[in-house]
Amino acid sequence: MKVLMLGPQGSGKSTQGKLLAEFLDVPYISTGETFRKMAGQDDEVGERVKGLLDQGQLVDDDLTAEVVKKRLNQKDCSAGFVMDGYPRTLQQVEVFDPGFEIVIYLDISDEEATNRLFKRKREDDTLELIQERLTIYHRETEPLLKYYDE
Ligand code: ADP
């Protein structure tokens, strides 16, 4: 089963996605977690990713597609996976579509998202960066709801 978790920051995609992955006995994949790990690497790619994460900006599509394809090609994904964080834009799904069978949409208000993220205390969870990421979510990611609805 190939499942996509969709929804704004703080809606619970990772919490619910991990539980669902455990239940289905498939891997939970988070592009955000992958990029945070990459941002800690002491090389050119690590520096580039860190710079983008620190500004609340999306990582470029080429690198994102490469990272996702590589992960999905691994053996443990053969029976499916629960994806959190990809695709994030219509352009991304046009470049590479993992072929989801189920899309789960979790929704909360921006106000509730901001409250929750503030408590999380992740490095990119400052008020400014939360607002930036929510703006990008509404502009770039929300159109995917219509795409998958159709
Ligand atoms: P959040 O949902 O709070 O933004 P994530 O852990 O999903 O947190 O993502 C953290 C960061 O990783 C994003 O702000 C973005 O920079 C990067 N990222 C994650 N997924 C993608 C993606 N599909 N395309 C581009 N950048 C991504």
Residues whose N, C-alpha, C, O or C-beta is under 5 A from the ligand:
A	BS01	ADP	Q9 T31 G32 E33 F35 L52 L53 G56 Q57 L58 V59 T64 G85 Y86 P87 R88 R133
